């Protein structure tokens, strides 16, 4: 578990709570761009449950030729990292 130092006291942060409370859609993807995890807000943005999204391709939800998918494919081709509208993508 990671810790954050505050006034010489160690305070533990529950990153799962932060992940679930993220106010924008966020995903964890595998190399095939399938969804392994999703933040709670994805359900309201994409009108489907997280459970139904798991193991599905991200392109099923954002479009095969979307700007996001293009950026992710470019990052994977170049083996680099980029920031795209509040998203961090790394190969």
N, C-alpha and C positions, 0 to 999 in steps of 0.2 A: 504494500500500500504506500502510495506517495504521501509525503508530508509537506506542509507549508509552514514556514517559521513565522511566528507572529509574537512580538514583544517577548522574545527569548523563551517562548513556550511553543511546543510543537502542537500544531493543530492538524488533525487528519481530515482530509476532504474525501467525501464519497463521490467519486467520479461517475458512478452509475446514476446517481441522482441528478448530477449536472447534465449528463447525456440525455436522460429522459425528459428533463425540463427545457431542453434547447428549444427556443421559440421558432425555429426555422427547420425545414426538412434537412436531415442529415443522414447519410448512409455510410456503412462500411461494406466495401465490395471485395470480391475475390478477383483473381486474374482474369476470369471470364466475364467480369463486370456483372456478376450475379449478386444480389443483395443478401448479405449475411446478418446485418443488423440495421435498424432504422430508428430514428428518434420518434417520439410520440406525435410530433406535429405532422409527420408524413401522412398519417391517417386522414387528417382533415384536408390536407392539400391535394392528395391523390384519391380521396374518396374510397379508400379500401383499407382493410386491416393490415397491420404489420405482418401478421401471420401469413396472410395471402401474398405478401410481397417477398417473403423469404425464399431464397433459391430461384427467384425469377430475375431475368435480365433487367437492369436499370432502364434500358431502352424501351421496354414495354410500358414504362410510366412517363418517360420524358420525351420519347420519340427517337427513332433510330438515327435520324439526321439532325438532331437538335444541336445547338451550340455547345451544350454541356457534353454530349457524347463525342462531338468532334474534339473538344479540348482534352477529354480523357484519353482518347485514342492517340492524339498528338503527344501527350505526356508519356504514354506507354512506348510509343515509337522512339522518342528521343531519350528515354530513360532519364527524365528530369522531373522537376517540380514546377507548379504554377499556381497562381491564385486567380480564381474566376468568380466574380460576384460573390464574395464571402465564402468561397469554397477553396479548400486547399487540396490539391491533387498531387500525389507523388507516386513515382513508379517504384 
